[in-house]
Amino acid sequence: MDKLISFAPMEGITNHIYRKAHAAHFQGIDAYYSPFIAPNSSHKLTTRELVDILPENNPGIRLIPQVLTRSPADFLWCAEKLRSLGYDEINLNLGCPSGTVVSKGKGAGQLSDPEALEAFLKEIFKNCPLAISAKTRIGLESRAELPRLLAVFRKFPFQELIVHPRTRVMQYKGTPDEEAFSLVLEGSPFPVSWNGDVFCEKDALEVAERFPETHAVMIGRGFITDPGLSCVLKGLPRPEKAVYRSFAQEVFEGYMREWNDKKAVVFHMKEFWSYMIGIFPDAGKYAKRIRKAASPEEYLSSVSELFEERDIVPREEWAFRRL
Ligand SMILES: Cc1cc2nc3c(=O)[nH]c(=O)nc-3n(C[C@H](O)[C@H](O)[C@H](O)COP(=O)(O)O)c2cc1C
């Protein structure tokens, strides 16, 4: 696969602990995107936001921090902060579909008012010390909104526009709108990347074949289900089960080191496993044990059992399952 491969931002999952462990075990990611930072007028990052993007917590990987805000001043403050930490690119979140975000006119909410969006973009592009990319959808309610949005986007020199070809109303359901994606690609003045529903090598190859001009393929759920997929996409052998095991252990140990609340660690690892269980066929009984674990010890023994008694069966096309 000759496309650049990026790891989508997944709030609550792909933080620095996850990214560092992923990069140490699996090759193939050209860029990781941080879950969004939400700067406000206090112009201070929360400890959690800062720890997540500190370069020493992201060694040896290309990280592109993502920001969610509709305020040019807060965006520019954050961009300056990122520049001082050594970053050269900032990603703007124009796609978050969550009700609380959209109702404040942020994320996908910014797509509802193209004029306000244009004014915002004008301000940030005029003064930003970093290259700006964005991750967006094809509209809030309907694809009919796309031409007007494209007319706005195309006035600005985006480093890259990553498109999840669904509307906000579709959230992550329904079929990605390939025609709408074609419209974004056609005559685009900036690189355009695909994001959505790539769960295996075949899916990625189909995107590359159908849209040869695509700059990069960004993958979220496909990677948190099968973190070794990045190797396969770069033509490397699929890692052994032991590598997956060591990866899961490193993520767990990372949380145990950084978090005081051990119950919270176990809770968090259940979320991690609600995706990764998908690479073990017929693992219902093991999934249930992980879900029921009430302590780190119970968690570790349920995961040991899974790795000892089941094999990883990566499927060309698997039913997408969660705990
Ligand atoms: C739990 C979860 C958290 C997410 N967090 C973010 C986020 O912080 N920023 C963002 O732009 N997208 C976020 N997304 C959207 C993903 O980056 C991605 O666009 C979406 O999962 C579709 O891609 P996929 O089909 O490859 O998973 C999130 C999605 C999920 C399911």
The ligand as an SDF file (V2000), in Angstrom:
LIG
                    3D

 31 33  0  0  0  0  0  0  0  0999 V2000
  -14.2510    6.5990   21.1390 C   0  0  0  0  0  0  0  0  0  0  0  0
  -13.9420    7.5560   20.0190 C   0  0  0  0  0  0  0  0  0  0  0  0
  -13.2190    8.7190   20.2700 C   0  0  0  0  0  0  0  0  0  0  0  0
  -12.9380    9.6320   19.2390 C   0  0  0  0  0  0  0  0  0  0  0  0
  -12.2140   10.7740   19.4940 N   0  0  0  0  0  0  0  0  0  0  0  0
  -11.9310   11.6570   18.4870 C   0  0  0  0  0  0  0  0  0  0  0  0
  -11.1760   12.8430   18.6900 C   0  0  0  0  0  0  0  0  0  0  0  0
  -10.7010   13.1560   19.7930 O   0  0  0  0  0  0  0  0  0  0  0  0
  -10.9560   13.6540   17.6180 N   0  0  0  0  0  0  0  0  0  0  0  0
  -11.4270   13.3510   16.3620 C   0  0  0  0  0  0  0  0  0  0  0  0
  -11.1970   14.1050   15.4050 O   0  0  0  0  0  0  0  0  0  0  0  0
  -12.1290   12.2280   16.1370 N   0  0  0  0  0  0  0  0  0  0  0  0
  -12.3880   11.3860   17.1550 C   0  0  0  0  0  0  0  0  0  0  0  0
  -13.0820   10.2310   16.9000 N   0  0  0  0  0  0  0  0  0  0  0  0
  -13.4050    9.8920   15.5150 C   0  0  0  0  0  0  0  0  0  0  0  0
  -12.2700    9.0220   14.9210 C   0  0  0  0  0  0  0  0  0  0  0  0
  -11.0630    9.7420   14.8550 O   0  0  0  0  0  0  0  0  0  0  0  0
  -12.6410    8.5440   13.4910 C   0  0  0  0  0  0  0  0  0  0  0  0
  -12.9300    9.6680   12.7040 O   0  0  0  0  0  0  0  0  0  0  0  0
  -13.8450    7.6090   13.4860 C   0  0  0  0  0  0  0  0  0  0  0  0
  -13.6760    6.5600   14.4170 O   0  0  0  0  0  0  0  0  0  0  0  0
  -14.0760    7.0320   12.0850 C   0  0  0  0  0  0  0  0  0  0  0  0
  -12.9240    6.3830   11.6210 O   0  0  0  0  0  0  0  0  0  0  0  0
  -12.7970    4.7520   11.6680 P   0  0  0  0  0  0  0  0  0  0  0  0
  -13.9650    4.2320   10.8730 O   0  0  0  0  0  0  0  0  0  0  0  0
  -11.4690    4.4390   11.0580 O   0  0  0  0  0  0  0  0  0  0  0  0
  -12.9050    4.3710   13.1090 O   0  0  0  0  0  0  0  0  0  0  0  0
  -13.4040    9.3480   17.9300 C   0  0  0  0  0  0  0  0  0  0  0  0
  -14.1440    8.1810   17.6830 C   0  0  0  0  0  0  0  0  0  0  0  0
  -14.4230    7.2910   18.7100 C   0  0  0  0  0  0  0  0  0  0  0  0
  -15.2260    6.0560   18.3820 C   0  0  0  0  0  0  0  0  0  0  0  0
  1  2  1  0
  2  3  1  0
  2 30  2  0
  3  4  2  0
  4  5  1  0
  4 28  1  0
  5  6  2  0
  6  7  1  0
  6 13  1  0
  7  8  2  0
  7  9  1  0
  9 10  1  0
 10 11  2  0
 10 12  1  0
 12 13  2  0
 13 14  1  0
 14 15  1  0
 14 28  1  0
 15 16  1  0
 16 17  1  0
 16 18  1  0
 18 19  1  0
 18 20  1  0
 20 21  1  0
 20 22  1  0
 22 23  1  0
 23 24  1  0
 24 25  2  0
 24 26  1  0
 24 27  1  0
 28 29  2  0
 29 30  1  0
 30 31  1  0
M  END
$$$$
